[in-house]
Structure formats: C-alpha cells, structure tokens
C-alpha cells in the first residue's frame, strides 16, 4: 500500500512515476510458482533539470523484472541506456535469526565470487 501511495504521489504527468507493464502468475519459474511483475520507473523528475536536458530519454528510466515465489524472490533492474548493465537481487526468507551460512547452496567457487 505505501509503495503504491508513494508512486501515486510522485506521478505528475508523462515521464514520471511507476508504470506497471505486467503482473501475472507464473508456473515452474525461479523459486517454483509465483507472481511475475515488470515495471518501468520514470526517474526524470528526480534528476536536476539541467542534467536531465543533456541525457537521452532512455537514461531516464529504470526497468524492473521481479519473480516472487515466497520464500524466494528474484529481482532484476536494468536501464535501456546502458544495455550491458543489470543488477540482480536474489532473496531467500528463512525463519531464523540469520544462522544459515549458505542459503543458496553455492559451490565453493561461487562463494568466492560472492560479496556477503
């Protein structure tokens, strides 16, 4: 609710706010069965106007894809302006105070490449 309210408050015409492109259930995806969403965040209103004027439109949007199969979620953020850049966030919710050392069952090689 608070996320939707904040999105509504920050939407002030074209080129601002959050646009939900897809919101549907999925089967046999990341984490099993869950809810898939695809959104576009229009961030132009959060950038100074002088800087916004020199940036291409593709640099003023961030795209989000999310697979929510609680207790597992995966979210990917991309910016069309920087095609080869993305941020992937995987989350596994456990009912403990954080005692699991290897929640994702990573191999030793994968663990060495991971920042905790």
C-alpha positions, 0 to 999 in steps of 0.5 A, spaced: 500 500 500 505 505 501 509 503 495 503 504 491 501 511 495 508 513 494 508 512 486 501 515 486 504 521 489 510 522 485 506 521 478 505 528 475 504 527 468 508 523 462 515 521 464 514 520 471 512 515 476 511 507 476 508 504 470 506 497 471 507 493 464 505 486 467 503 482 473 501 475 472 502 468 475 507 464 473 508 456 473 515 452 474 519 459 474 525 461 479 523 459 486 517 454 483 510 458 482 509 465 483 507 472 481 511 475 475 511 483 475 515 488 470 515 495 471 518 501 468 520 507 473 520 514 470 526 517 474 526 524 470 523 528 475 528 526 480 534 528 476 536 536 476 533 539 470 539 541 467 542 534 467 536 531 465 536 536 458 543 533 456 541 525 457 537 521 452 530 519 454 532 512 455 537 514 461 531 516 464 528 510 466 529 504 470 526 497 468 524 492 473 523 484 472 521 481 479 519 473 480 516 472 487 515 465 489 515 466 497 520 464 500 524 466 494 524 472 490 528 474 484 529 481 482 532 484 476 533 492 474 536 494 468 536 501 464 535 501 456 541 506 456 546 502 458 544 495 455 550 491 458 548 493 465 543 489 470 543 488 477 540 482 480 537 481 487 536 474 489 532 473 496 531 467 500 526 468 507 528 463 512 525 463 519 531 464 523 535 469 526 540 469 520 544 462 522 544 459 515 551 460 512 549 458 505 542 459 503 543 458 496 547 452 496 553 455 492 559 451 490 565 453 493 567 457 487 561 461 487 562 463 494 568 466 492 565 470 487 560 472 492 560 479 496 556 477 503 
